[in-house]
Amino acid sequence: MAQAAPAFLVDLPRHVPDWSGRRHRDGRAVAVSGPRKARGAILRGCELSEKEGCLFEGERDALIFYPPLALAAKATIAVEVKPRTLTKDERWLVLTYGKGVRGESAHICLLQTGGQQLLGLWDGDQEQWHACEPGCDVAARGSGFLRIVAHVEQASTTFYVDGVLKGTAPHAVRTPILGCGNVPLCDRPKSSSRKQVVGWMRRLEVYAGVMNPAHCFPTVFAKAKPALLAPCAPSAYETGSKREVVTVVKKRRHTEADPPKKKKKKKKKKKKKK
């Protein structure tokens, strides 16, 4: 297994610039540790806490990346999350998701049904739920934070919870990570199941290659690079949207041999006296 630094890392709320320590529900820019390129991230309608991280409580609360975080041929996704308190209603609890052709697909999600919170993934194009086999009920582990690691390979996803192997789903979502948090998936088990309330999340890590879960969630990591100007708004990457092309004009660099040309001053015409 690979032992390397994360290709992308978001640590909440540390990666939220100028956060004062108070709770906020406004949209805020988020810094991302990763390759330095035009990349942005924004929290949409979320609440922040120093100890708990970010609360995805509202139906549309999400952390959106633009452009999305690309996955290698073999990739590892690690999420530190405290799922919502188990209730009797049926819900999808989406941890990470990407844009599909017909709808969003979830690399890691929980299906709350029958008094359980089952670990697995959702393929939005096939509209099919793929559970971790054997079944893994994370609600049975209590109400604290969980460290969920997924090894995403060509046709399978292997899940670990708190460093322990839990099983494999016979499928993999290969789309880049568009976001974390609440996104409507489908009307199953029933129409109200589209509404999301994931809970608290404080760390997301994406690695190239199959990463040993024991080496995920390092206490020391590279300082996050600030979010730069993104090529378009995050909504442009969501399913059904039409992407707008933004033209960027680069300024020419001049040297001593090639100095900038001086602009000629226009002469004012003198008015003729009558």
N, C-alpha and C positions, 0 to 999 in steps of 0.2 A: 504493500500500500504506500501511496505517496505521503511524503512529509514535507509540506511546503506552506508558505504563507497563503492566505486567502486571495483569490483573484479579485473578489469584491467583498467588502465588509461594511456593515452599518451597525453602529452601537448607539442605542437610544437611551437617554436623550443627549448623550455626549456629542453626537454628530449633528446636533441642531445648533447652528451658530447663533450667538447672542441670546441663548435661552437663559432667562433670569432665575430659574428655579421655581417659578410659579406655574400653576396649571394653566394650560392654554387649550383652546379649541379652534384656533385659527389655522389656516393653511400656512405651513412654514417650509422653507427650503431646507434640505438635508444634505450634508456632505457625505461622499462615498469614497472609501479607500479602494483604489483600483487604478487601471491604466489612465493616464492623464489625457483626456480627450473631451470633446464637447459632450458633457453628461450632466444631467440634472436629476433631482429627486425632490419630491414634495409630499408632505403629510397633508392629507385631505380630511379635515373635520375631526382630527384625533386629539386626545388629551394626553399630556405628558406628566410624568412623575419621576423624581430623582431615583427612587428605589425600584419602581415597577416597570419603568420604560415608557411604552406607548399603549394607550388603551384604545382598541378598536371596538367601539360600543355601538355607534350609529350604523344604520343600514348600508351607508356608502363610505364609511371610514376606511381609508386605505393609505398605504405608502406606495407612491407611483414612481417608477424609474423611467427616464426618457433620455437616450434610447434604452430599451430593455437590456437586462444583464444576460449576455450570451453564455451558453453552456458548452463545454467541451464535449468531445465524443463520449468520454466517460467523465462524469462530474459528481461532486458531492455538495449537497445543500444541507446546511445546519441551521436550525432555528431554536432559539430559547424562548419559550412561550408558557404562559399560564392560562390554560383554556378557561372559558366561562364556566360558572358553576353549573353542574348538571341539572337540567330541568326535564319535565315530562314531554315538552314539545319536541318536534323533529326539526333538525337544522343541519346545514352544512357549515362547518367551521374551517375556513380556507386560510392556510398559512402562506403559501406562495402560489402564484398563478401566472399563466401566459396567455397570449392572444391566439385563438384558434381560427379556423375558417368559418365555423358555424357558431362558435361561442367560446368563452374562456375555459381553459383547461387548468386543473390544479395539480402541481407536482406533488404537494403534500397537503392533505386535508383530513378533517375528522367528520364522520357522519354520526350525528347524535340521533339515536333511535333506540327504542326499547329499553331505555334506562342505561344506555352505554354510549361511549364516545369512541367509535371505531376508527382506527388509523388506516389510511389508504390513499388513493388518488382518483381524480376524475378526468376522463377524456371527453372534452366538450364536443369534439367533432363526431365521435361515435355515440355520444350521450350515454356513456357507460361508466359505472362505478367499479373500481378494481380494489378490493380490500386486501390488506396485508394478510398473508396466509402463513401460519395459523392466525386466527383473529387476535387483535391487540386492542383491548379496552383501556385507554389512558385514564378514564375517570376513576378506575380502581386504584390509581396511584396517589390519590389525594388531591388537595387543592393548591399545591405549590407549583413552582416553575418546573418545566420539563425541558430537557435538551434532546431534541429530535434530530436525528441525522439520517439522510436518505442518500444512498448510492444509486445514481441514475445512470443506467447503462443502456445498451441498444434496445432491448426488449424486456427489461425487468427493472424493478426498483426494490432495493433492500433497505429495510428500516431498522434503526437502532433507537432505543429510548434510554437516556441516562447511561449510555455506553454499553447497553445489553442488546444483543441481537434479538429482534422480535419476529422477523419473518420477511417474506418477499411477496410482492405483487407481480403477477405475470404480465406486466405492461410498464411502459415508461412514457412520460410526457417530455418531449424533447424541445419544446418551444422556449425561447428566452424568457427570463423572469420579468414580467411587466410590473408586478407589484406584490405586496403582502397585505393581508387583511380582508376586508369584507367586499366580496364581489358576488352578485347573483349568479348561480349556476344553472339550476333547472327547477321545474315544478315537482320534483320528486324528493322525498316521498309524497308531499302534497304541496299545493300552491304556496302556502305560508312558509315553506322551507327555503324559499329564495332569500328571505331576510337573514342577514348574518349578524352574529355577535361573537367574535372570536375570543376576545379577552385581552390580556396583556402580552406584549412582545417587546423584548429588549435587545435581541441580537440576531442578525442574519449574516451568514457566511456562505460564500460560494467558492468552491475549489475546483481547479482543473485536475481531473484524475480521481481515483478512489482513495479517499482520505481515511486513515485510521480514526475512529471516533474519539479515541483517547487524546488525539492531538488537535481536536476541534476546540473552539472556545478558549483560545489562549488569553492569558491575563495581560500579556504585553504584546502590542501590535503596532504597526506603522501608523503614524499620524494621518488622519483622514485628509485627503486633498479636497479643497472647497468645490462645491457644485459650480460648474461653469455654465456658460450660456448654452442652452439646449437648442437644437435645430427647429423644434416646434413644441407646441404645448403637449402635456401628457395625454390629454383626451384624444389627440390625433392618432395614438397608437392603439386605442381600444377597438374592439370588434365593431365593424359596421361604419367606422369613421373613414373619411377621405383625407388622406395625408396632404398637407399643404407644403409646397416646396418653397424654401426660403433661400434667396440668392444672397451670398456673402461676398462683398467686394473687398479684395485685399489691397492694402496700400502698398505702393511701390517703394522699395528701399533705395536710397540714394547714397553714393559714395563720393569721394573727392574727385575721382575721374569722371563721375557722372552726376554732377550737381543738379538740383532741381531747377527747372527753367523759371526765370523771373517773368512774372506777368507784366505785360505792357499796360501802362496807365492810359486810360482813355482821355484824350484832350477834350476839354469842354469847349463847345462852340460859342464864340462871342456873339451876343445879340447885336444886330446892326441898329444904330441909332437912326431914328426917322428924322 
